Amino acid sequence: MAEAEEQETESLEESTDESEEEESEEEPKLKYERLSNGVTEILQKDAASCMTVHDKFLALGTHYGKVYLLDVQGNITQKFDVSPVKINQISLDESGEHMGVCSEDGKVQVFGLYSGEEFHETFDCPIKIIAVHPQYVRSSCKQFVTGGKKLLLFERSWMSRWKSSVLHEGEGNIRSVKWRGHLIAWANNMGVKIFDITSKQRITNVPRDDISLRPDMYPCSLCWKDNVTLIIGWGTSVKICSVKERHASEMRDLPSRYVEIVSQFETEFYISGLAPLCDQLVVLSYVKEVSEKTEREYCARPRLDIIQPLAETCEEISSDALTVRGFQENECRDYHLEYSEGESLFYIVSPRDVVVAKERDQDDHIDWLLEKKKYEEALMAAEISQRNIKRHKILDIGLAYINHLVEKGDYDIAARKCQKILGKNAALWEYEVYKFKEIGQLKAISPYLPRGDPVLKPLIYEMILHEFLESDYEGFATLIREWPGDLYNNSVIVQAVRDHLKKDSQNRTLLKTLAELYTYDKNYGNALEIYLTLRHKDVFQLIHKHNLFSSIKDKIVLLMDFDSEKAVDMLLDNEDKISIKKVVEELEDRPELQHVYLHKLFKRDHHKGQRYHEKQISLYAEYDRPNLLPFLRDSTHCPLEKALEICQQRNFVEETVYLLSRMGNSRSALKMIMEELHDVDKAIEFAKEQDDGELWEDLILYSIDKPPFITGLLNNIGTHVDPILLIHRIKEGMEIPNLRDSLVKILQDYNLQLSCMKPSLQVEK
């Protein structure tokens, strides 16, 4: 029996997935479970005939005349042997302290569950319905109604005697009754009536639509949504009725209240029960279908639908087909829908089964999202409602999401989600990293690994670095740059890089990365050497940042080769750390670099490198002649004889002229200007600077047979030497270029001199 029970439970669970909407992406509104425990025991030997629901307990009537009180889990708390035959209806007041029971053999009992029996009578016909006053617990409301062929109202008088009155008869058996507040609604063969217990007036009659249906096989379903709204379901028709107050001017002989049908519509199946759900309706339907093979009609699984009523139609919100035990043999009258207003619980009652439908909560919503593999939405729903969810944990959903993404092959997205989902849980991070390793996707998770708070085991980071080192040098280099050096064992990674460099010794990416690793390890010497070999731009920053001047004393040539300008500036800015002498010595075999250094030193300070000025003469002469003459002019420590020797050897005329002049040998200097440079203007300028008559005489003697020189002298000599001396020496017949212009200029200079002398002559007189 236990195995059969398990199989039936499974079939019920499956039934919620086998509705017509099973292929839809619409989320179900309700969830289902079979009421078990004591109910299971009862229905194995007996059959359910009716049930009523209170917020605190359930009352179940059976075909064998038993009434059981049950807790909400279906456990039996009390048992009453009421009759040997079928219990037709059970009614409870709002307090749950008084219960009315009627049976097929005409028995009617109304008693207090905690105070004993109050009414017990057997009628001569089956009593189909009973309803106790909702406020029966009050002494003024000791009333109940019963229905068979008549609808009788029983009231207890002040003498504690019961009196009865007929509210209605003559339209067939009373088969359904619902009492709410001061209103009693009942259904007979002809339709639905409402009676106002306060005014003792019947206020309406709502006729049934399909009179072809047998009322005993397709009974009317009634439920009050509130104190003034009655919902009627009969056959395939639904009517929503509103009880309203009649205006005083309209009353006359009419009841003080009337009923307005605010909504009516047809359903696809036969109605077995109704219940309100906010502004919607829950409808239990009896379904008949035709077999495709035999073309015979058969009983299908009942349906529980949520619908939205409209004025003349309705909108289906959800629809579920339920596999209840024995549904193949059940008729429409065998099903009942009871509900608990406080908790939105709906009980589907059939002879062999009681199924509870509940509104789905946030946990159920998350279940559905996970089932549909909507992990992102499930995670979001859990985060929003984390205080309300009971069965799910945000972390578990997140881990399932990561697994789902990995299974789909969305490795990068899965890795990215780890940051949010795993947070600061180092153990989970390490677990996920190993999972990514198993599928060969360590690279995917590497950008998202935590680098602090938490910090994972060094082995994790080393494992990923080794993965990159085997296949992606650039990616490896990126991680070394981005990851703090204390995340992993630096020496282990350094050795791994060295091993790879044995196979590819000139790989710049590996070399640069090795330099960075050396830097993390404070092995600045090795790092510097690699940077210099690579001519990397960061080398000077590295030296300054870590004060590596002691490490570069033997690497000055490398620095100069890389960037001589930056190297010299750095060396000169840090003379206290690396002396001028040391730099010059290191550059001894590279005179061109030595010159660059000493030249910039001289530009900064003419005296600091005076001991090297003699050396600099040769260096300027060899590598930088344009700056030789400025050096000779500005240096006060340069040996002139040595400089003259070098300049004469190299035939540097301008430099030699300057040196001869500076050494007092002006005539030799002038001779070089005239004989080597053939520049009369320069010769005249030199003679003017020296202001020596002998130099002018030498200049005239040299120029006398050279007409271009004579022209130059005639244009410039007048202010220093009497031009007559030159003119007398010019041979007759010699053609002098521009002679006329030169003579005019001489006369103008002469007149200018006379003008300047006149004032002084007058003073003398």
C-alpha positions, 0 to 999 in steps of 0.5 A: 500500500505504501508503494501505491501511495508513493506512486499516486503522490508522484502522479499528482506532482506530475499532473501539475506539469501535464496541463494544457499549458505545459509547453507554455513559458507561463509560470503556474499560479498554484502548487499542489500537494495531496492531503495525507496522513490520517486522510490517507487512512480514512480514504483507504476504507471509506470515501469522502462525501463533503468537507468544510474548512476553518482557519484552524482545522478541517472537518471531513464527512464520509459515505459511511456516516463519519465526521473527522476533525483534521489538522491542516496536515491531515492528521485526525484529531477527533472522530464522530460517528454520526450516521450509518449512511452518507454525510451530506454536509458539514457547517461550521460557524466563524468561531469554529466552536459549533458544527452542524451535520446532516446525513442521507438518513435525515439526521441533523445535529448541531453541537458545540465542539467544546460544549456538547450537543445542542440540537439532534433530530431525525427527519423523514427525508434525506437532508441535503444541506445545513448551514449554521449562523456564522455568529452562532456562538452568540446567544442571539444568533442560535439559528441554522437552516436545513434543506431537503424538500424544504428550506427550514430555518431553526431558531432557539427561543428564550426558553431554549426551545427550538422552533422551525419555519419554512423559508421555501418549498415547492421547487424541488430538493434544496441542494446547496446553501451558503450563509454570510452575514445576514444573507442566506443563499440557496439553490433548488431545481429552479434557481438560486434565491437569497433570503435576508434573515434580518428583514425576513424577506426573500430578495431575489431569484436567479434562474438557472440557465441550462435546465437540461442538466440534471440538478442532482448530477450537476449541482449548483456551486455557491460562494460568497466573496464578501458580505454582498457579493455572491458567485454562482456556478451552475453547469457551464455558467458563472454569474457574479451577483451584487446585493444592493440597497434599494432607495427608499423611494423605490421600496413600496411593497418591494424588499429593501434590497435587490440583486444586480448581476455584475458579470456573467460568462460561460466556461468550457467545462462543467463547474464543480466548485468556486472560490474567490482569489482577490479580484479573480476566481478559482474554478474547479471544473469537471471534464469529459472528453471523447476518446480518439480511438473508441470515440466514446466519452470518458471522464478526464482529469478535473481542472483547476483554473484561475480566471479574471471575470469581465462583464460578459466574458472572462480571461484565463490566468492559469489552468491545471489538470489534476490527477486525483485518485479515481478521477476516471469514475467520478461525476461532477457532483463528486467534486467539491471546492472548499477554501480557507480565506485567511491563507488562500488554500483551496481544497479539491475534495473527491471521494478517494482524494483530497488535494490542497492547492496553494498560492505559490510563494517566492520559493515556488517562484524560484523553483520554477525559474530554476526548472526553466533554467532562468538562473539570472532571474532566480538569483535576482528574485532571491536577492530581492526577497531574501527575507521571505524565502525559506527553502532557497539560499542565494549562494546555492542559486548562484552556484547552480547558475555558474554550473549552468553557464559552464555547461553551456560553454559561457565560460567568461560569463560564468567566471564574471558571475563568480565575483558577485556570487562567491564574494569573499568566500575563499574556500568557494573561490578555490573550489570553483578555480579547480572546476575551471581547471578540470575543463581547461578554462583557467584563463577564463576565470583569471581576470576575475580572481580576488586580489585582496579580501579575500586572498586565495592560496598562492598555489591557485595564482601560480597554477593560473600563471603556469597555464598562461606561461605554457600558451600565452606569453602576453596574457602571462605578462598582463597578469604579472603586471596586474597582480600584486607580487605577494599573491604567489611565490615569486621565486617559483614563477621566476624559475618557470620563466627562466626555464622558458627563456632557455628555449626562447632566450630573446623573447622580449615579452618574457624578458620584460616580465622577468624584469618585473618579477625581479623588481617585485623580488627587490632584485633590482640589479638583474631587473635593470640589466634586462631593462637595459638590454631591452632598451626599455623606457622604464629603466630610468624610472626604475633607477630613480624609484629604487635609488639604483645608482650603485647598481648602474656604475658598471652599466653607464655605457648601456644607459648611454647607448639606450638614451644618451640625453636622459642618461647624461641628465640623470648622471649629472643630476646625481653626481653625489652618487656617481662621480664625474671621474667614474663616468669618464672612466666607464666611457673611456672606450666609448669616446663619442659617449664620453664627449656627449657627457663632458660637453653637457657637463661643460654647458652646465658648469665651465669649471667642474670638468676642467681636468678633462678640458685638454681631453675635450679638445680632441673629442670636440675635434673628432665628434663635434667640431661646430662646438670646438670654437665655442669651447675654446672661447669659453674654457679658461682651462684649456691648454692653448698649445695643445689646442693649436697643435690639434687644430693645425694637424686637422687644418681647422683654420678658424680655430687655428686663427682664434688660437694664434690670435689668443696666443698673441701671434696676430700676423700669423693669424691674419696670414691664415685668414688671407691665404687659407680663407681668402676672406677680405672681410674677415681679414679686415674685421680681424685687423680692426679688432687688433688695431695694429698698424703692422697688420694693416700694412701686411694686409695692404701688401697681400691685397695689392695685386688682388683687385677684389681685396683692393675693393674690399680695402677701399670700402673699409680702410678709410676709418682706420688707415689713410686710403691714399697709402693704398691708392698710391700703391695700386699699379697703373692699368689694374682694373679694380671692380666698382672703383668709382663706388669705392672712391665715392665712399672714401670721399664721403667718409673723408667729408664726414671726418671733416664735419666731425672735426670742425667744432673742435677746430673752432674751440681751439681758435 
